[in-house]
Amino acid sequence: MEPTEHTSNAELLSSFAGKPAAELIVRDHPSLISLAHTSFDELQRYRGLGKSKAAAIRAAFLLAQRLGREALPESPLLDTPERVAALLRDEFRTLETEQFHALLLNSRRRLIRVKRLSTGTLSEVTIHPREVYRAAIAANAAAVVVAHNHPSGDPTPSEADIRTTRELLRAGQLLRIELLDHLILGLPTVERPQDFVSLRAMGYFFA
């Protein structure tokens, strides 16, 4: 049976030590803290618990200690259009059709996850606000950045892009989930070295 969070300490120890030894260990060490301080030699005094089983128990505790000390890498900070574009650029530049992504952020503007919501054609992609905010609610996100690509290379927003932005903005206001920006990524040219546009920076963020 696969262990779960409800599996007792004795049952968990049985997988290392066998049931008789596990029951004796739990009797002598009712708390995991007490057991964690039990030496390798002390563990081997239990009948049926040789070096390999004692080593497995000690290894399990050492792994747990390291897990507690291990620092999670901090997720990307996405507080500017440039940082959002940098995160998506490599993936977007290879796409042959338009794809619409939602970047779900916590209250500190750090990424929770990127969710691809829709795939379109060479020149358009459709999205409904419910798809964006359903994903945001499921991730417990405080804010959202949406982004899509223009395979033509020209990131200039279409009328449909502007209309979608305003629909998303209104929906976010009702749900109290902030829409921070809508980015469109294309490809750089000599005349236009920046390969993306921010609809917020362009002044389209009014409902």
C-alpha positions as CSV (number, residue, x, y, z in Angstrom):
1,M,0.0,0.0,0.0
2,E,1.3,3.4,-0.9
3,P,2.1,5.6,2.2
4,T,-0.1,8.7,2.7
5,E,-0.1,11.5,5.2
6,H,-2.5,9.5,7.3
7,T,-0.2,6.4,7.5
8,S,0.9,5.9,11.1
9,N,4.6,6.2,12.2
10,A,4.7,2.5,13.0
11,E,3.4,1.6,9.5
12,L,5.9,3.9,7.9
13,L,8.7,2.4,9.9
14,S,7.6,-1.1,9.0
15,S,8.7,-0.5,5.5
16,F,12.3,0.0,6.8
17,A,12.4,-2.2,9.8
18,G,9.6,-4.8,9.5
19,K,6.5,-4.7,11.7
20,P,7.8,-6.3,15.0
21,A,10.8,-4.0,15.2
22,A,8.8,-0.9,14.1
23,E,6.3,-1.5,16.9
24,L,9.1,-1.7,19.5
25,I,10.8,1.4,18.2
26,V,7.5,3.4,18.4
27,R,6.9,2.1,21.9
28,D,10.4,3.3,23.0
29,H,10.3,6.5,20.9
30,P,6.7,7.8,20.7
31,S,7.9,11.1,19.1
32,L,9.8,11.4,15.8
33,I,12.1,13.9,17.5
34,S,13.2,11.3,20.0
35,L,13.7,8.7,17.2
36,A,15.7,11.2,15.1
37,H,18.2,11.5,17.9
38,T,18.6,7.7,18.2
39,S,22.1,6.7,17.1
40,F,22.9,4.1,14.4
41,D,24.3,1.7,17.1
42,E,21.2,2.1,19.3
43,L,18.9,1.2,16.4
44,Q,20.8,-2.0,15.7
45,R,20.0,-3.2,19.2
46,Y,16.4,-3.9,18.2
47,R,15.9,-7.5,17.2
48,G,15.7,-8.0,13.5
49,L,17.2,-4.6,12.8
50,G,20.6,-5.0,11.2
51,K,23.0,-2.5,9.7
52,S,21.1,-2.0,6.4
53,K,17.8,-1.4,8.0
54,A,19.3,0.9,10.7
55,A,21.1,2.8,7.9
56,A,17.8,3.2,6.0
57,I,16.1,4.7,9.0
58,R,19.0,7.1,9.6
59,A,19.0,8.0,5.9
60,A,15.3,8.8,5.9
61,F,15.8,11.3,8.8
62,L,18.8,12.9,7.2
63,L,16.9,13.4,4.0
64,A,14.0,15.0,6.0
65,Q,16.5,17.3,7.7
66,R,18.0,18.4,4.4
67,L,14.5,19.0,3.0
68,G,13.8,21.3,5.9
69,R,17.0,23.3,5.2
70,E,16.6,23.4,1.5
71,A,15.7,26.8,0.2
72,L,13.3,26.9,-2.7
73,P,14.6,29.0,-5.6
74,E,12.6,32.2,-5.8
75,S,10.2,32.4,-8.7
76,P,10.8,35.1,-11.3
77,L,9.8,38.6,-10.6
78,L,7.6,39.9,-13.4
79,D,7.0,43.5,-12.6
80,T,8.0,45.0,-15.9
81,P,7.1,44.3,-19.6
82,E,10.8,43.6,-20.3
83,R,10.9,40.8,-17.7
84,V,7.8,39.2,-19.0
85,A,9.1,39.4,-22.6
86,A,12.4,37.9,-21.5
87,L,10.6,34.9,-19.9
88,L,8.5,34.1,-23.0
89,R,10.8,35.2,-25.9
90,D,12.6,31.9,-26.6
91,E,9.3,29.9,-26.6
92,F,7.3,32.4,-28.6
93,R,9.8,33.0,-31.4
94,T,9.5,29.4,-32.6
95,L,5.7,29.3,-32.8
96,E,4.0,29.2,-36.2
97,T,0.5,30.0,-34.9
98,E,-0.8,32.5,-32.4
99,Q,-0.9,31.3,-28.8
100,F,-2.4,33.0,-25.8
101,H,-0.8,32.6,-22.4
102,A,-1.7,33.8,-18.9
103,L,1.1,34.5,-16.4
104,L,-0.4,34.0,-12.9
105,L,1.3,36.0,-10.2
106,N,1.3,36.3,-6.5
107,S,0.8,39.6,-4.6
108,R,4.6,40.3,-4.9
109,R,4.4,40.0,-8.7
110,R,6.3,36.7,-8.7
111,L,5.3,34.0,-11.0
112,I,3.1,31.1,-9.8
113,R,2.9,29.5,-13.2
114,V,2.4,30.1,-16.9
115,K,-0.8,28.7,-18.4
116,R,-1.3,28.3,-22.1
117,L,-5.0,29.0,-22.7
118,S,-5.6,29.0,-26.4
119,T,-4.0,28.2,-29.8
120,G,-5.2,30.0,-32.9
121,T,-4.1,30.5,-36.5
122,L,-1.4,32.4,-38.3
123,S,-3.1,35.7,-37.7
124,E,-5.5,35.4,-34.8
125,V,-6.3,33.7,-31.5
126,T,-9.5,33.9,-29.5
127,I,-9.8,34.0,-25.7
128,H,-12.7,34.5,-23.3
129,P,-12.1,36.3,-19.9
130,R,-13.6,33.3,-18.1
131,E,-10.7,31.1,-19.3
132,V,-8.1,33.6,-18.0
133,Y,-9.7,34.2,-14.6
134,R,-10.7,30.5,-14.1
135,A,-7.0,29.8,-14.3
136,A,-6.1,32.7,-12.0
137,I,-8.7,31.6,-9.3
138,A,-7.4,28.0,-9.5
139,A,-3.9,29.2,-8.9
140,N,-4.9,31.6,-6.1
141,A,-3.3,34.4,-8.1
142,A,-3.4,38.0,-7.1
143,A,-2.6,39.4,-10.5
144,V,-2.4,38.3,-14.1
145,V,-0.3,39.3,-17.2
146,V,-1.6,38.0,-20.5
147,A,0.6,37.6,-23.6
148,H,0.4,36.2,-27.1
149,N,2.6,36.2,-30.2
150,H,2.3,37.5,-33.7
151,P,4.0,34.9,-36.0
152,S,4.2,37.7,-38.7
153,G,6.8,39.3,-36.5
154,D,4.9,42.6,-36.2
155,P,3.7,43.0,-32.6
156,T,1.4,45.9,-33.4
157,P,-2.0,45.2,-31.7
158,S,-5.1,44.6,-33.8
159,E,-8.5,45.9,-33.0
160,A,-9.4,42.4,-31.7
161,D,-6.3,42.6,-29.4
162,I,-7.4,45.9,-28.0
163,R,-11.0,44.7,-27.5
164,T,-9.8,41.6,-25.7
165,T,-7.7,43.6,-23.4
166,R,-10.6,45.8,-22.4
167,E,-12.8,42.8,-21.8
168,L,-10.2,41.2,-19.6
169,L,-9.6,44.5,-17.7
170,R,-13.3,44.8,-16.9
171,A,-13.6,41.2,-15.8
172,G,-10.6,41.5,-13.6
173,Q,-12.0,44.6,-11.9
174,L,-15.2,42.7,-11.0
175,L,-13.2,39.7,-9.7
176,R,-10.6,41.9,-7.9
177,I,-7.8,40.1,-9.8
178,E,-5.6,42.8,-11.3
179,L,-4.7,42.6,-15.0
180,L,-1.2,44.1,-15.0
181,D,-0.5,44.0,-18.7
182,H,-1.1,42.5,-22.1
183,L,2.0,41.8,-24.1
184,I,2.3,41.0,-27.8
185,L,5.6,39.5,-28.9
186,G,6.9,39.5,-32.5
187,L,10.4,39.6,-33.9
188,P,12.9,42.5,-33.9
189,T,13.9,44.3,-37.1
190,V,16.5,47.0,-37.8
191,E,13.8,49.7,-37.8
192,R,12.0,48.2,-34.7
193,P,14.6,46.6,-32.4
194,Q,12.1,46.0,-29.6
195,D,10.3,42.7,-30.4
196,F,7.2,43.3,-28.2
197,V,4.6,45.9,-27.2
198,S,2.9,46.5,-23.9
199,L,-0.7,47.5,-24.3
200,R,-0.6,49.2,-20.9
201,A,2.4,51.3,-22.0
202,M,0.5,52.1,-25.2
203,G,-2.4,53.6,-23.2
204,Y,-5.1,50.9,-23.8
205,F,-5.7,50.1,-20.2
206,F,-9.0,51.7,-19.6
207,A,-12.2,49.9,-19.4
